[in-house]
Amino acid sequence: MSQTASPQSVTGARVCTIISFVLSAVAVFFYPIIFGLLAIVLSIVGFSMGDRSLGKWAIAVSVLATVLGFVLGYLAVS
């Protein structure tokens, strides 16, 4: 007897959280002031809409990626 997993519905909160991870990766290399802040805002929105488990990680990753983007930008300019 084979068991198949039932598909989970993707909520708006999960979409916001996943987009914040993508924007965090972009913020490390390009315009951290824009993409980093967008990632932070989307991760907080995802967390407040109900994606608690992944939202916590998204907030931490987006803040760290923004800071890392600023540091790398500073090192590249100086």
C-alpha positions in Angstrom: 0.0 0.0 0.0 1.5 3.3 -1.0 0.9 6.5 0.8 0.9 9.8 -0.9 1.4 13.1 0.9 -1.5 15.5 0.6 -0.4 18.8 -1.0 -0.2 21.7 1.5 -1.8 24.9 0.6 0.6 27.8 0.2 -0.5 30.8 2.2 0.3 34.4 1.6 2.4 34.4 4.8 4.7 31.7 3.4 5.0 33.5 0.1 6.1 36.7 1.9 8.6 34.7 3.9 10.1 33.0 0.9 10.4 36.2 -1.0 12.2 37.8 1.9 14.8 35.0 1.8 15.3 35.7 -1.9 15.6 39.5 -1.3 18.1 38.8 1.5 20.4 37.0 -0.9 20.1 39.8 -3.4 20.8 42.4 -0.6 24.2 40.9 0.1 25.5 41.9 -3.3 23.2 44.7 -4.6 21.7 47.7 -2.9 21.3 46.5 0.7 19.5 49.6 1.7 16.6 48.7 -0.7 16.6 45.0 -0.9 17.6 44.5 2.7 14.9 46.7 4.1 12.3 45.1 1.8 13.4 41.6 3.0 13.1 42.7 6.7 9.6 44.2 6.1 8.4 41.1 4.2 9.7 38.7 6.8 8.0 40.7 9.6 4.8 40.7 7.5 5.1 36.9 7.0 5.7 36.4 10.7 2.7 38.5 11.7 0.4 36.8 9.2 1.1 33.4 10.8 4.2 31.9 9.4 5.8 31.7 12.8 8.3 28.9 12.3 10.0 30.2 9.1 9.3 33.8 9.9 11.7 33.9 12.8 14.5 32.6 10.6 13.6 35.0 7.8 13.8 38.0 10.1 17.3 36.9 11.4 18.6 36.1 7.9 17.3 39.4 6.4 18.9 41.5 9.1 22.2 39.6 8.8 22.2 39.8 5.1 21.5 43.6 5.2 24.4 44.2 7.6 26.7 41.9 5.5 25.7 43.8 2.4 26.7 47.1 4.0 30.0 45.7 5.2 30.8 44.2 1.8 29.9 47.5 0.1 32.1 49.4 2.5 35.0 47.1 1.9 34.6 47.3 -1.9 34.6 51.1 -1.8 37.5 51.6 0.6 
